[in-house]
Amino acid sequence: MSNIDNESDSVTAVDFITNQVRLEREARELMPYDPNECTYTKGELRQPIFACLTCSAENANEPIGVCYSCSIQCHSSHDIVELFTKRGFVCDCGTTKMAKTTNGACKLRRKSENSRRLSFGSSSGVELELPAEDIPGSNSYNQNYKGTFCSCKQPYNPAEETGDMLQCYFGFECGEDWYHDRCILGVDKSAVTPNSKLKYFPELDNFDVFICWKCVDRFKPVFEELDKHSEIVYAKIPHIQASTVDEWFDHKESLESDEPTPKKIKLDTASNGNQVQPQYSYFLVEGFRDQLTKLYTELPPNEPLHKFLSNNTYLFQDDPIYEPPSDDEDSDTGSILDMGTDALHSLPRQQAIEGLQAYENMKSKLHSFFKPFAEQGKIVTEDEVRQFFGSMTEERKHKTS
């Protein structure tokens, strides 16, 4: 056993194994689903989507979104941005949008096609390179697919972000964008105290969903009608540019007061000379879907609100989010080390057999190497690990000479 001068460069075998198990558990918590099926063939879904900035850059900056599984299996080495859920989206991986991406075919659909071919008796070990498939025209893209969010058009950095962000539930105009709470009000970032509750902003536990001022403004008369139903609307918050939160509140109070117009907040002026009316975001109560359903059945069919709800039924009907099958801890997927064995199945038979034999041989020797350290709680140094692999290399050279 060598002397240890710096224990920070050393680890016991027990610690190594414990750390490996911890890392795999954390990975399962962050990525709990089985990442082995591309959702392209399932068509339009409300599903978790990831923007691939790498593939976008390789395809004339075309926005590209991929499903959960493809973000792991096909784009793991790329610069990707988690967008969370998007409605009616078809995975872009392996489509004509990625025509200029090197090896841009979807690995999962290629793997699935290979399995289908093998089930019909093909013995070829060569992977099939699928042609790029067309992407349905239903996909729509917003700034999120470029990696920016909110009206402030900034990238999201979880390590630096100190406030709350909310996703617009409606998304008709904004594309289901995400907004900082301060930006929903219209307050400058510099005026907000980091990691503190934003003054005058609705308590997150008091409402269910948020609809941004851009989407509300697109259907302003409809939302003004909806605002009459307190059993549906929890709050209506104006979007007003202000330097401080208190300044924003003063403007809000002025808008809602009965004071004559000259004493109220000075509104922006449009290019045609008319004053721009204030815009509002809506916050809907818990259980709003049941109340909207009831209202929908009571409204005459010719009412604008009834027509609006008929065209956007997901606002009150079931709107499920597709989730891939769970990656069960006891499933055949096994540990990260075991996944290497599965990868060998894509190789030609003889090469796969040789690979498996080499892998099992190394696995057995590693087990024998670590066993005494684990049993006795001894330290494994970097030098000892290097010596172990050095002896493995020498043994392999001796066998091939």
Secondary structure, DSSP 8 states (H G I E B T S, - for coil): ----S-GGG-EEHHHHHHHHHHHHHHHHHHS-B-----SGGG-SEEEEEEEEHHHHHHTTT---EEEHHHHHHTSTTS-EEEEEEEEEE---TTBGGGTTSTT-S-HHHHHHHHHHHHHTT----S------B---TT----GGGGTEETTTTEE--TTT--S-EEEBSS-TTTSS-EEEHHHHHTB-GGGS-TTS--TTS--GGG-SEEE-HHHHHHTHHHHHHHTT-TTTEEEEEEE--BSSHHHHHHHHHHHHS-S-GGGS----B-TTS-B---EEEEEE-TTHHHHHHHHHHHS-TTSHHHHHHHHTGGGTS--------B--TTSTT--HHHHHHHHGGGS-HHHHHHHHHHHHHHHHHHHHHHHHHHHHT-EE-HHHHHHHHHHHHHHHHHHH-
